[in-house]
Amino acid sequence: MTAENASGTPTRREPAPRPTPRPDRNFYSSGKAFGRFGMRSFTPQIMPYAHTHGHIEFNWLTQGRMDYDFDGGPVSVEAGRLVAFWAGIPHQTIGLSPDSAQGRQLNIYLPMDAFLEMPQLGRLTEILMGGGVIQLNSDCIGLETLDRWHQDYRSGNVLRTEIVRAEIATMFRRAAITGWDTLLPAWVEGTGARTRTGSPVRYVVRMVRHIVENITDPLSAQSIAEVVGLHPNYAINLFTKVMHISVQKFVTRMRLIRARSLLFDGSLSVANVSFQAGFVSQTQFYEHFRKAYGMTPTQMRKDTIA
């Protein structure tokens, strides 16, 4: 493209700079079990159909109201409060108030396995994994912080994004202490119409919690099934059906998430990181880590902390 200068001589116009790439832009993974961390800011819109993905999802409306359907459970979301739910439950925006088009919607997509690795959340984990929808108190989070997180995410800077994830964990810990409003009860508590997939969820929630709390111990299919009193084959098939991933792969992912967190901390040797994350050998640890992240644990620590 060209333009003319003051003397009438054509000059070449410089192309507009390209936006800074975001490392996790494709946060909807091809599989439904786990997604990548991501944030979006957009005009609220009706969803043509329900979908699922591997995140704990947060929604914030700056104006108006949004009506959701969570696998048969209706929820109305008002502006100015952060709503959280497990996106592995089929969900769909089915209605918007007229004034919502003048505002915007800000979504956060926190990988479900990263959420499960967060400590000291207690009942909050059970409610979200059980299909509940909660609304955080206003003293936990505000729009100014959400906008700053969005800017950090869009910067493409890995360290800034890691800080955002750490601050989300702190926000959740505050919510676990100060409380929240329940917009939709968890399936594990309710006995209403939402029973199509509610029955197996209560078993899977207990299995997930057992895995997360005992991730450094040997975890066999039989020991996990014993937690819920089911036959191992039935329990494992149930887990795979609800979580869209096998128990073995889920355990490996949770151990990798733990290892990645320990690497960022920087105080443990790689050998100790492997042990603290529950891997039986360093060879196994390096094999799984390289396959998952495309680099060795040492390279990730060097690239991130240097």
PAZAPA-4460 file (N, C-alpha, C; in steps of 0.05 Angstrom, whole numbers, plus 32768, in hexadecimal, padded with zeros to 4 digits):
% residues 306
    n_x    n_y    n_z   ca_x   ca_y   ca_z    c_x    c_y    c_z   seq   type   mol
   8011   7FE8   8000   8000   8000   8000   8012   8019   8000     1      M     A
   800A   802D   7FF0   801A   8045   7FEE   800A   805E   7FF5     2      T     A
   8018   8074   7FFB   800B   808E   8000   801E   80A3   7FF5     3      A     A
   8014   80BC   7FF3   8025   80D2   7FE9   802F   80E3   8000     4      E     A
   8049   80EC   7FFD   8053   80FF   8011   804C   811B   8009     5      N     A
   8057   8130   8017   8050   814C   8011   8058   8154   7FF5     6      A     A
   806C   8148   7FE9   8075   8150   7FCF   8066   8141   7FB9     7      S     A
   8054   812F   7FC1   8044   8120   7FAD   8052   8107   7FA4     8      G     A
   8069   8100   7FB0   8078   80E8   7FA9   806C   80D0   7FB8     9      T     A
   8065   80BB   7FAA   805A   80A4   7FB8   806E   8098   7FCC    10      P     A
   8064   8091   7FE3   8075   8084   7FF7   8067   806B   8000    11      T     A
   8076   8058   8008   806A   803E   8011   8061   8041   802E    12      R     A
   8048   803A   8033   803E   803B   804F   8046   8022   805E    13      R     A
   8051   8027   8076   8059   8010   8086   8041   8000   8090    14      E     A
   8042   7FE6   8090   802B   7FD6   809A   8028   7FDA   80B8    15      P     A
   800F   7FD7   80C1   8009   7FDA   80DD   8018   7FC3   80EC    16      A     A
   8022   7FC9   8104   802F   7FB4   8113   801C   7F9D   811B    17      P     A
   8026   7F85   811A   8016   7F6E   8121   8013   7F6D   8140    18      R     A
   7FFC   7F63   8149   7FF8   7F62   8166   800B   7F4E   8173    19      P     A
   8011   7F53   818C   8023   7F40   819B   8016   7F25   819C    20      T     A
   8024   7F10   8194   8017   7EF5   8195   8012   7EEC   81B2    21      P     A
   7FFC   7EDE   81B5   7FF5   7ED3   81CF   7FFB   7EB6   81CF    22      R     A
   800B   7EAC   81E2   8015   7E90   81E1   7FFF   7E7C   81E3    23      P     A
   7FE8   7E82   81F1   7FD3   7E6F   81F5   7FB9   7E78   81E7    24      D     A
   7FBB   7E85   81D0   7FA4   7E8F   81C3   7F90   7E79   81BC    25      R     A
   7F99   7E62   81B4   7F87   7E4C   81AE   7F81   7E3C   81C8    26      N     A
   7F72   7E49   81DA   7F6E   7E3D   81F4   7F59   7E27   81F4    27      F     A
   7F49   7E25   81DF   7F37   7E0E   81DC   7F47   7DF7   81CF    28      Y     A
   7F4E   7DE4   81DF   7F5E   7DCE   81D4   7F4D   7DBB   81C5    29      S     A
   7F5A   7DAA   81B4   7F4B   7D97   81A4   7F3C   7D82   81B5    30      S     A
   7F48   7D7B   81CC   7F3B   7D6A   81DF   7F2B   7D7A   81F3    31      G     A
   7F17   7D6E   81FF   7F05   7D7D   8212   7F0E   7D7B   822F    32      K     A
   7F23   7D6B   8235   7F2B   7D68   8250   7F39   7D80   825C    33      A     A
   7F4B   7D8B   824D   7F5B   7DA1   8256   7F5D   7DB7   8240    34      F     A
   7F5D   7DD0   8249   7F61   7DE5   8236   7F7A   7DF5   823E    35      G     A
   7F80   7E0A   822F   7F96   7E1C   8236   7F8C   7E35   8243    36      R     A
   7F9D   7E42   8252   7F96   7E5B   825E   7F90   7E71   8249    37      F     A
   7F7B   7E80   824E   7F74   7E95   823B   7F61   7EAA   8246    38      G     A
   7F5F   7EC1   8239   7F4D   7ED6   8241   7F41   7EE3   8227    39      M     A
   7F28   7EEB   8229   7F1B   7EF9   8212   7F0B   7F10   821D    40      R     A
   7F09   7F25   820D   7EF7   7F3C   8213   7EE8   7F41   81F9    41      S     A
   7ECD   7F40   81FB   7EBD   7F41   81E2   7EA1   7F4A   81E9    42      F     A
   7E92   7F50   81D4   7E76   7F58   81D7   7E65   7F3E   81DD    43      T     A
   7E55   7F3F   81F2   7E46   7F27   81F9   7E35   7F1D   81E2    44      P     A
   7E32   7F03   81DF   7E24   7EF7   81C8   7E16   7EDD   81D0    45      Q     A
   7E00   7ED7   81C2   7DF2   7EBE   81C5   7E03   7EA7   81B9    46      I     A
   7E04   7E91   81C7   7E13   7E7A   81BD   7E00   7E68   81AD    47      M     A
   7E06   7E60   8195   7DF4   7E50   8185   7DEF   7E34   818F    48      P     A
   7E01   7E2A   819F   7DFE   7E0F   81AB   7E0F   7E0D   81C4    49      Y     A
   7E09   7DFA   81D4   7E19   7DF5   81EC   7E34   7DE8   81E5    50      A     A
   7E48   7DEE   81F5   7E62   7DE2   81F0   7E70   7DDC   820B    51      H     A
   7E85   7DCD   820A   7E95   7DC7   8222   7EB2   7DCA   821B    52      T     A
   7EC3   7DD0   822F   7EE0   7DD2   822B   7EED   7DCF   8246    53      H     A
   7F08   7DCB   8245   7F16   7DC3   825E   7F20   7DDA   826F    54      G     A
   7F0D   7DEB   8278   7F15   7E02   8289   7F02   7E05   82A1    55      H     A
   7F0C   7E14   82B4   7EFA   7E23   82C6   7EF7   7E3E   82B9    56      I     A
   7EDE   7E45   82B2   7ED9   7E5E   82A3   7ECE   7E73   82B5    57      E     A
   7ED7   7E8C   82B1   7ECD   7EA3   82BF   7EC0   7EB6   82AB    58      F     A
   7EA9   7EC1   82B3   7E9B   7ED5   82A2   7E97   7EEE   82B2    59      N     A
   7E9C   7F05   82A6   7E96   7F1F   82B2   7E88   7F31   829D    60      W     A
   7E71   7F3B   82A4   7E62   7F4E   8293   7E66   7F6A   829D    61      L     A
   7E6B   7F7C   828C   7E6E   7F98   8294   7E52   7FA6   8295    62      T     A
   7E3F   7F9A   8287   7E24   7FA7   8285   7E10   7F92   827C    63      Q     A
   7DF8   7F94   8288   7DE2   7F82   827F   7DE0   7F68   828E    64      G     A
   7DD4   7F55   8281   7DCF   7F3A   828D   7DD2   7F25   8278    65      R     A
   7DDB   7F0D   8280   7DDF   7EF7   826E   7DD2   7EDE   827A    66      M     A
   7DC2   7ED0   8269   7DB4   7EB8   8272   7DC3   7E9F   8267    67      D     A
   7DC9   7E8D   8278   7DD8   7E75   8271   7DC7   7E5C   8275    68      Y     A
   7DCE   7E47   8267   7DC3   7E2C   826C   7DDB   7E1A   8272    69      D     A
   7DDB   7E0E   828A   7DF0   7DFB   8291   7DE5   7DDF   8292    70      F     A
   7DE5   7DD1   827B   7DDB   7DB6   827A   7DBF   7DB4   8287    71      D     A
   7DAE   7DC7   8280   7D92   7DC6   828B   7D8E   7DD8   82A3    72      G     A
   7DA4   7DE3   82AE   7DA1   7DF5   82C5   7DA3   7E12   82BD    73      G     A
   7D8E   7E22   82C1   7D8E   7E3E   82B9   7D9D   7E50   82CD    74      P     A
   7DAC   7E63   82C2   7DBB   7E76   82D3   7DBA   7E92   82C5    75      V     A
   7DB4   7EA7   82D5   7DB6   7EC2   82CB   7DCE   7ED0   82D7    76      S     A
   7DDF   7EDB   82C6   7DF7   7EE8   82CF   7DF4   7F07   82CC    77      V     A
   7DF7   7F15   82E2   7DF5   7F32   82E2   7E10   7F3F   82DF    78      E     A
   7E11   7F58   82D8   7E2A   7F67   82D4   7E37   7F6C   82EE    79      A     A
   7E52   7F6F   82ED   7E61   7F78   8304   7E69   7F63   8318    80      G     A
   7E65   7F4A   8312   7E6E   7F34   8324   7E7A   7F1E   8313    81      R     A
   7E90   7F12   831D   7E9D   7EFD   830F   7E90   7EE2   8315    82      L     A
   7E88   7ED4   82FF   7E7B   7EBA   8301   7E8F   7EA4   82F9    83      V     A
   7E8F   7E8E   8307   7EA1   7E78   8301   7E92   7E5E   82FF    84      A     A
   7E9C   7E4C   82EC   7E90   7E32   82E9   7EA3   7E20   82DA    85      F     A
   7E9E   7E05   82DD   7EAE   7DF2   82CE   7EA3   7DF0   82B2    86      W     A
   7EB3   7DF7   829E   7EA9   7DF7   8282   7EA7   7DDB   8276    87      A     A
   7EAF   7DC6   8285   7EAA   7DAB   827D   7E8D   7DA4   827D    88      G     A
   7E7C   7DB4   828A   7E5F   7DB1   828A   7E55   7DBF   8271    89      I     A
   7E43   7DB2   8261   7E38   7DC0   8249   7E2B   7DDA   8251    90      P     A
   7E33   7DF0   8245   7E28   7E0A   824C   7E24   7E1B   8233    91      H     A
   7E10   7E2D   8235   7E08   7E3D   821D   7DFC   7E57   8227    92      Q     A
   7E04   7E6D   821A   7DF7   7E87   821F   7DDE   7E87   820D    93      T     A
   7DC6   7E8A   821A   7DAD   7E88   820B   7D9E   7EA2   820B    94      I     A
   7DA6   7EB6   821B   7D98   7ECF   821B   7DA9   7EE6   8225    95      G     A
   7DA4   7EFE   821A   7DB2   7F16   8222   7D9F   7F2D   8225    96      L     A
   7DA2   7F3E   8239   7D92   7F56   823C   7D9A   7F6A   8227    97      S     A
   7D87   7F7B   821E   7D8E   7F8E   8208   7DA6   7F9F   820D    98      P     A
   7DAA   7FA8   8227   7DC0   7FBA   822D   7DDB   7FAC   822E    99      D     A
   7DDC   7F92   822D   7DF5   7F84   822F   7E06   7F89   8216   100      S     A
   7DFA   7F90   81FF   7E09   7F95   81E7   7E1A   7FAE   81E9   101      A     A
   7E13   7FC0   81FC   7E23   7FD9   8200   7E3B   7FD4   8212   102      Q     A
   7E3C   7FBC   821E   7E52   7FB6   8230   7E64   7FA1   8223   103      G     A
   7E74   7F93   8233   7E85   7F7E   8229   7E86   7F67   823D   104      R     A
   7E8E   7F51   8234   7E91   7F39   8244   7EAF   7F32   8245   105      Q     A
   7EB9   7F2C   825D   7ED5   7F24   8260   7ED5   7F08   826C   106      L     A
   7EE1   7EF6   825D   7EE3   7EDA   8265   7F00   7ED2   826B   107      N     A
   7F03   7EC1   8280   7F1C   7EB5   8286   7F19   7E97   8284   108      I     A
   7F2D   7E8A   8277   7F2C   7E6D   8274   7F44   7E62   8283   109      Y     A
   7F3F   7E57   829B   7F54   7E4B   82AB   7F54   7E2D   82A7   110      L     A
   7F6B   7E22   829E   7F6B   7E05   829A   7F62   7DF6   82B2   111      P     A
   7F51   7DE2   82AE   7F44   7DD4   82C4   7F59   7DC6   82D5   112      M     A
   7F6E   7DBB   82C9   7F82   7DAD   82D8   7F92   7DC0   82E9   113      D     A
   7F97   7DD9   82DF   7FA5   7DED   82EF   7F94   7DF5   8307   114      A     A
   7F7A   7DF7   8303   7F67   7DFD   8319   7F69   7DE8   832F   115      F     A
   7F68   7DCF   8327   7F68   7DB9   833A   7F82   7DB8   834A   116      L     A
   7F98   7DC3   833F   7FB2   7DC2   834D   7FB3   7DD8   8362   117      E     A
   7FA1   7DEC   8361   7FA1   7E02   8374   7F9A   7DF7   8390   118      M     A
   7FAB   7DFE   83A4   7FA6   7DF4   83BF   7F92   7E04   83CF   119      P     A
   7F87   7DF8   83E4   7F77   7E05   83F8   7F5E   7E12   83ED   120      Q     A
   7F51   7E05   83DA   7F37   7E0F   83D0   7F1F   7E00   83DC   121      L     A
   7F24   7DE8   83E6   7F10   7DD9   83F5   7EF6   7DD6   83E6   122      G     A
   7EE0   7DE0   83F2   7EC5   7DDC   83E8   7EC2   7DE9   83CD   123      R     A
   7ED1   7DFE   83C7   7ECE   7E0B   83AD   7ED4   7DF8   8396   124      L     A
   7EE8   7DE7   8399   7EEF   7DD4   8385   7ED8   7DC0   8380   125      T     A
   7ECC   7DB7   8395   7EB6   7DA3   8393   7E9E   7DAF   8385   126      E     A
   7E97   7DC8   838B   7E80   7DD5   837F   7E84   7DD9   8361   127      I     A
   7E9B   7DE3   8359   7E9F   7DE8   833D   7EA2   7DCE   832D   128      L     A
   7EB0   7DBB   8338   7EB3   7DA1   832A   7E99   7D92   832A   129      M     A
   7E88   7D98   833D   7E6E   7D8B   833E   7E58   7D98   832D   130      G     A
   7E60   7DAB   831C   7E4D   7DB7   830A   7E3F   7DD0   8315   131      G     A
   7E49   7DDB   832B   7E3D   7DF3   8336   7E47   7E0C   8328   132      G     A
   7E38   7E21   832B   7E3F   7E3B   8320   7E40   7E4F   8337   133      V     A
   7E56   7E5D   833A   7E59   7E70   8351   7E5E   7E8C   8347   134      I     A
   7E59   7E9F   8359   7E5E   7EBB   8354   7E70   7EC6   836A   135      Q     A
   7E87   7ED0   8364   7E9A   7ED9   8378   7E91   7EF3   8384   136      L     A
   7E98   7EF7   839D   7E92   7F11   83AA   7EA1   7F28   839E   137      N     A
   7E97   7F3F   83A0   7EA3   7F57   8394   7EBE   7F5D   839F   138      S     A
   7EC4   7F55   83B8   7EDE   7F5B   83C4   7EF4   7F48   83BA   139      D     A
   7EED   7F33   83AA   7F00   7F21   839F   7F0D   7F2B   8385   140      C     A
   7EFE   7F3A   8375   7F08   7F42   835B   7EF7   7F59   8350   141      I     A
   7F04   7F6A   8341   7EF6   7F81   8334   7EFE   7F84   8317   142      G     A
   7EF0   7F95   8308   7EF6   7F98   82EC   7F12   7FA2   82E6   143      L     A
   7F1C   7FB4   82F7   7F37   7FBF   82F3   7F4C   7FA9   82F3   144      E     A
   7F49   7F96   8306   7F5C   7F80   8306   7F59   7F6E   82EE   145      T     A
   7F40   7F68   82E6   7F3B   7F57   82CF   7F47   7F64   82B5   146      L     A
   7F44   7F7E   82B2   7F4F   7F8B   829B   7F6E   7F89   829B   147      D     A
   7F7A   7F8C   82B3   7F97   7F8A   82B5   7FA0   7F6D   82AD   148      R     A
   7F91   7F59   82B7   7F97   7F3E   82AF   7F96   7F3A   8291   149      W     A
   7F81   7F46   8285   7F7E   7F43   8268   7F95   7F4F   8259   150      H     A
   7F9F   7F66   8263   7FB6   7F73   8256   7FCF   7F62   8259   151      Q     A
   7FD2   7F56   8271   7FE9   7F45   8275   7FE8   7F2D   8262   152      D     A
   7FD1   7F21   825F   7FCE   7F0A   824E   7FD4   7F12   8231   153      Y     A
   7FC9   7F28   8228   7FCD   7F31   820C   7FEA   7F39   8207   154      R     A
   7FF9   7F3E   821B   8015   7F47   8217   8026   7F31   820B   155      S     A
   801E   7F18   820E   802E   7F02   8204   8046   7EFB   8215   156      G     A
   8048   7F09   822C   805F   7F04   823E   8057   7EED   8251   157      N     A
   8067   7ED8   8250   8061   7EC0   825F   8061   7EC5   827D   158      V     A
   8074   7ED5   8287   8075   7EDB   82A4   805D   7EEB   82AD   159      L     A
   8054   7EFE   829C   803C   7F0D   82A4   8023   7EFB   82A5   160      R     A
   8022   7EE8   8292   800B   7ED6   8293   800D   7EC4   82AB   161      T     A
   8024   7EBB   82B3   8027   7EAA   82CB   801F   7EBA   82E4   162      E     A
   8025   7ED4   82E5   801C   7EE4   82FB   7FFE   7EE5   82FD   163      I     A
   7FF1   7EE8   82E5   7FD4   7EE8   82E4   7FC8   7ECE   82F0   164      V     A
   7FD4   7EB8   82E8   7FCA   7E9E   82F2   7FCE   7E9C   8310   165      R     A
   7FE4   7EA6   831A   7FE9   7EA6   8337   7FD5   7EB8   8345   166      A     A
   7FCE   7ECF   8339   7FBA   7EE0   8346   7F9E   7ED5   8345   167      E     A
   7F98   7EC5   8330   7F7F   7EB7   832F   7F7D   7EA3   8346   168      I     A
   7F93   7E95   834B   7F93   7E82   8361   7F8F   7E90   837C   169      A     A
   7F9B   7EA7   837F   7F97   7EB7   8398   7F7A   7EC0   839A   170      T     A
   7F6E   7EC8   8384   7F52   7ED0   8384   7F40   7EB9   838D   171      M     A
   7F46   7EA1   8383   7F36   7E89   838B   7F3A   7E83   83A9   172      F     A
   7F52   7E86   83B2   7F57   7E81   83CF   7F47   7E95   83E0   173      R     A
   7F46   7EAE   83D8   7F36   7EC2   83E6   7F19   7EBA   83E6   174      R     A
   7F0F   7EB1   83CE   7EF3   7EA9   83CC   7EED   7E91   83DE   175      A     A
   7F00   7E7F   83E0   7EFD   7E67   83F1   7EF9   7E6F   840F   176      A     A
   7F05   7E86   8416   7F04   7E90   8432   7EEC   7EA2   8436   177      I     A
   7EE7   7EB4   8424   7ED2   7EC8   8428   7EB7   7EBF   841E   178      T     A
   7EB6   7EAA   840E   7E9C   7EA0   8404   7E95   7EAA   83E8   179      G     A
   7E7E   7EA1   83DF   7E74   7EA7   83C4   7E56   7EA3   83C4   180      W     A
   7E4A   7EAB   83AE   7E2D   7EA6   83AA   7E2A   7E8F   8396   181      D     A
   7E19   7E7C   839C   7E14   7E66   838B   7DFD   7E6C   8378   182      T     A
   7E02   7E6D   835E   7DED   7E72   834B   7DE0   7E59   8342   183      L     A
   7DEF   7E42   8342   7DE4   7E28   833B   7DF2   7E13   834C   184      L     A
   7DE2   7E04   835C   7DEF   7DF0   836D   7DFE   7DDB   835E   185      P     A
   7E11   7DCE   836A   7E20   7DB8   835E   7E0E   7DA0   835C   186      A     A
   7E13   7D90   8348   7E04   7D77   8345   7E07   7D65   835D   187      W     A
   7E1E   7D65   8369   7E22   7D53   837F   7E11   7D59   8397   188      V     A
   7E04   7D71   8397   7DF2   7D79   83AD   7DD5   7D78   83A5   189      E     A
   7DCF   7D7D   838B   7DB4   7D80   8383   7DA6   7D66   837C   190      G     A
   7D8C   7D66   837D   7D7C   7D4E   8375   7D66   7D57   8361   191      T     A
   7D6A   7D6D   8354   7D56   7D77   8341   7D58   7D6B   8326   192      G     A
   7D51   7D7A   8311   7D4F   7D6F   82F6   7D6A   7D6B   82EA   193      A     A
   7D7F   7D77   82F4   7D99   7D75   82E7   7DA7   7D5B   82EF   194      R     A
   7D9C   7D45   82E7   7DA7   7D2B   82EF   7DB2   7D1B   82D7   195      T     A
   7DB1   7D26   82BF   7DB9   7D17   82A7   7DD6   7D0F   82AA   196      R     A
   7DE7   7D21   82B2   7E03   7D19   82B6   7E0C   7D1D   82D3   197      T     A
   7DF9   7D25   82E4   7E00   7D2B   8300   7E09   7D13   8310   198      G     A
   7DFD   7CFC   830B   7E02   7CE4   831B   7E20   7CDC   831A   199      S     A
   7E2C   7CDA   8302   7E48   7CD2   8302   7E5B   7CE8   830C   200      P     A
   7E53   7D01   830B   7E65   7D16   8312   7E6D   7D14   832F   201      V     A
   7E5A   7D0D   8341   7E61   7D0C   835D   7E77   7CF8   8363   202      R     A
   7E78   7CE2   8354   7E8E   7CCF   8357   7EA8   7CDA   834B   203      Y     A
   7EA6   7CE7   8334   7EBE   7CF1   8327   7ECB   7D07   8338   204      V     A
   7EBA   7D18   8344   7EC4   7D2E   8355   7ED5   7D22   836B   205      V     A
   7ECC   7D0D   8377   7EDB   7D01   838D   7EF5   7CF4   8383   206      R     A
   7EF4   7CE8   836C   7F0C   7CDC   8360   7F20   7CF2   835A   207      M     A
   7F17   7D08   834E   7F29   7D1E   8347   7F36   7D29   8360   208      V     A
   7F26   7D2D   8374   7F30   7D39   838D   7F45   7D26   8399   209      R     A
   7F40   7D0C   8399   7F54   7CF9   83A4   7F6E   7CFA   8394   210      H     A
   7F6C   7CFB   837A   7F84   7CFD   8369   7F94   7D16   836F   211      I     A
   7F87   7D2C   8371   7F95   7D46   8375   7FA2   7D46   8391   212      V     A
   7F94   7D3C   83A5   7F9E   7D3D   83C0   7FB4   7D28   83C5   213      E     A
   7FB6   7D14   83B3   7FCA   7CFF   83B7   7FDC   7CFB   839F   214      N     A
   7FE1   7D12   8391   7FEF   7D10   8377   800B   7D06   8379   215      I     A
   8018   7D08   8390   8033   7CFF   8393   8035   7CE1   839A   216      T     A
   801D   7CD5   83A0   801D   7CB8   83A7   8018   7CA7   838F   217      D     A
   801E   7C8D   8390   8016   7C7B   837A   7FF8   7C7B   8377   218      P     A
   7FED   7C7E   835F   7FD1   7C7F   835B   7FC9   7C6A   8345   219      L     A
   7FBD   7C54   834E   7FB4   7C40   833C   7F96   7C42   8338   220      S     A
   7F8C   7C36   8323   7F70   7C36   831D   7F60   7C2A   8334   221      A     A
   7F6B   7C16   8340   7F5D   7C09   8357   7F5B   7C1B   836F   222      Q     A
   7F71   7C28   8376   7F71   7C3A   838D   7F5F   7C52   8389   223      S     A
   7F5D   7C5C   8371   7F4B   7C72   836B   7F2E   7C69   836D   224      I     A
   7F28   7C52   8362   7F0D   7C47   8362   7F04   7C42   837F   225      A     A
   7F16   7C39   8390   7F0F   7C33   83AC   7F05   7C4C   83BB   226      E     A
   7F0D   7C63   83B2   7F05   7C7C   83BF   7EE7   7C80   83BD   227      V     A
   7EDB   7C77   83A6   7EBF   7C7B   83A1   7EAF   7C61   83A4   228      V     A
   7EBD   7C4B   83AA   7EAF   7C31   83AF   7EA4   7C25   8396   229      G     A
   7EB1   7C29   837F   7EA8   7C1E   8366   7EBC   7C0A   835B   230      L     A
   7EB2   7BF9   8349   7EC4   7BE6   833B   7ED8   7BF6   832B   231      H     A
   7EF2   7BEE   832B   7F06   7BFE   831D   7EFF   7C04   8300   232      P     A
   7EF6   7BEF   82F1   7EEF   7BF4   82D5   7ED9   7C08   82D1   233      N     A
   7EC4   7C06   82E2   7EAE   7C18   82E0   7EB7   7C35   82E7   234      Y     A
   7EC6   7C37   82FD   7ECF   7C51   8306   7EE1   7C5F   82F1   235      A     A
   7EF3   7C50   82E5   7F05   7C5C   82D2   7EF5   7C64   82B8   236      I     A
   7EE3   7C54   82B0   7ED2   7C5B   8298   7EC1   7C73   829E   237      N     A
   7EB7   7C75   82B7   7EA7   7C8C   82BF   7EB8   7CA5   82BF   238      L     A
   7ECF   7CA4   82C9   7EE2   7CBA   82CA   7EE7   7CC4   82AD   239      F     A
   7EED   7CB2   829B   7EF4   7CB9   8280   7EDC   7CC6   8272   240      T     A
   7EC4   7CBC   8277   7EAC   7CC7   826B   7EA6   7CE3   8273   241      K     A
   7EAA   7CE9   828D   7EA4   7D04   8297   7EBA   7D17   8291   242      V     A
   7ED3   7D0F   8295   7EEA   7D21   8292   7EF6   7D22   8276   243      M     A
   7EED   7D10   8264   7EF8   7D0F   8249   7F16   7D0A   8248   244      H     A
   7F1F   7CFB   825C   7F3B   7CF4   825C   7F3E   7CDC   826F   245      I     A
   7F51   7CCA   826A   7F55   7CB3   827B   7F61   7CBB   8296   246      S     A
   7F5D   7CAA   82AA   7F68   7CB0   82C4   7F86   7CB2   82C3   247      V     A
   7F93   7CA0   82B4   7FB0   7CA0   82B2   7FBA   7CBA   82A6   248      Q     A
   7FAE   7CC4   8291   7FB6   7CDD   8285   7FB0   7CF4   8297   249      K     A
   7F9A   7CF3   82A5   7F93   7D09   82B8   7FA8   7D0B   82CE   250      F     A
   7FB0   7CF4   82D9   7FC4   7CF4   82EE   7FDE   7D00   82E4   251      V     A
   7FE6   7CF8   82CC   7FFF   7D03   82C0   7FFD   7D21   82BC   252      T     A
   7FE6   7D2A   82B2   7FE3   7D47   82AE   7FE5   7D56   82C9   253      R     A
   7FD8   7D4C   82DE   7FD9   7D59   82F7   7FF6   7D59   8303   254      M     A
   8005   7D44   82FE   8020   7D44   8307   8032   7D58   82F7   255      R     A
   802C   7D5A   82DE   803B   7D6E   82CE   8034   7D8A   82D6   256      L     A
   801B   7D8F   82DC   8013   7DAA   82E6   8021   7DB0   8300   257      I     A
   8023   7D9C   8312   8031   7DA0   832B   804E   7DA5   8326   258      R     A
   805B   7D96   8314   8077   7D99   830E   807C   7DB5   8303   259      A     A
   806B   7DBE   82F1   806F   7DD8   82E4   806E   7DEE   82F9   260      R     A
   805B   7DEB   830C   8059   7DFF   8321   8072   7DFF   8333   261      S     A
   807D   7DE8   8339   8095   7DE6   8349   80AD   7DF1   833B   262      L     A
   80AE   7DED   8320   80C4   7DF8   8311   80C5   7E17   8312   263      L     A
   80AD   7E23   8310   80AB   7E40   8311   80B4   7E4B   832C   264      F     A
   80AF   7E3B   8341   80B7   7E43   835C   80D5   7E46   835E   265      D     A
   80E4   7E34   8351   8100   7E37   834E   8111   7E2D   8365   266      G     A
   8106   7E24   837B   8115   7E1D   8392   811D   7DFF   8393   267      S     A
   8112   7DEE   8383   8117   7DD2   8383   8128   7DCA   836B   268      L     A
   8139   7DB6   836E   8147   7DAB   8357   8133   7D9C   8345   269      S     A
   813A   7D98   832C   8128   7D8A   831A   8122   7D6E   8324   270      V     A
   8136   7D61   8330   8131   7D46   833B   811C   7D47   8351   271      A     A
   811E   7D5B   8362   810A   7D5D   8378   80EF   7D65   836D   272      N     A
   80EF   7D75   8358   80D5   7D7C   834B   80C7   7D63   8341   273      V     A
   80D7   7D51   8334   80CC   7D38   832A   80C0   7D28   8341   274      S     A
   80CE   7D26   8357   80C4   7D16   836E   80AC   7D23   837B   275      F     A
   80AD   7D3D   837F   8096   7D4B   838B   807D   7D4B   837A   276      Q     A
   8080   7D48   8360   8069   7D47   834E   805E   7D2A   834B   277      A     A
   806C   7D17   8357   8060   7CFC   8357   806A   7CE9   8342   278      G     A
   807E   7CF1   8332   8089   7CDF   831D   809B   7CCA   832A   279      F     A
   809A   7CB1   831F   80A9   7C9C   832C   80C7   7C9C   8324   280      V     A
   80CD   7CAA   830E   80E9   7CAC   8305   80ED   7CC6   82F6   281      S     A
   8106   7CCF   82F5   810C   7CE8   82E6   8109   7CE3   82C8   282      Q     A
   810F   7CCA   82BF   810C   7CC4   82A3   80EF   7CC7   829A   283      T     A
   80DD   7CBC   82AA   80C1   7CBF   82A5   80B8   7CDC   82A5   284      Q     A
   80C2   7CEB   82B9   80BC   7D07   82BB   80C4   7D17   82A3   285      F     A
   80DD   7D13   829A   80E7   7D22   8283   80D8   7D1A   826A   286      Y     A
   80D1   7D01   8267   80C2   7CF8   824F   80A7   7D05   824D   287      E     A
   8098   7D05   8263   807D   7D11   8264   807F   7D2F   8261   288      H     A
   8093   7D3B   826E   8095   7D58   826E   809B   7D63   8251   289      F     A
   80AE   7D56   8244   80B6   7D5F   8229   809E   7D5B   8216   290      R     A
   8090   7D45   8219   8079   7D40   8208   8063   7D55   820C   291      K     A
   805F   7D5D   8225   804A   7D70   822B   8051   7D8D   8224   292      A     A
   806A   7D95   8229   8071   7DB1   8227   8086   7DB7   8211   293      Y     A
   8090   7DA2   8204   80A3   7DA7   81EE   80BE   7DAF   81F6   294      G     A
   80C5   7DAC   820F   80DF   7DB3   8219   80E4   7DA4   8233   295      M     A
   80FD   7DA3   823C   8104   7D96   8255   80FC   7DA8   826D   296      T     A
   80FA   7D9C   8285   80F5   7DAD   829C   810A   7DC2   82A1   297      P     A
   8123   7DBB   829B   8139   7DCE   829F   8137   7DE5   828C   298      T     A
   812F   7DE0   8273   812C   7DF5   825F   8115   7E07   8267   299      Q     A
   80FF   7DFC   8270   80E8   7E0D   8278   80F0   7E1F   828F   300      M     A
   80FE   7E14   82A3   8106   7E25   82BA   8118   7E3B   82B0   301      R     A
   812C   7E34   829F   813E   7E48   8295   8130   7E5E   8285   302      K     A
   811E   7E56   8273   8111   7E69   8262   80FE   7E7B   8271   303      D     A
   80F2   7E71   8287   80DE   7E80   8295   80EA   7E92   82AB   304      T     A
   80FE   7E88   82B9   8109   7E96   82D0   8120   7EA8   82C9   305      I     A
   812E   7EA1   82B3   8147   7EB1   82AC   8140   7ECE   82A6   306      A     A
***
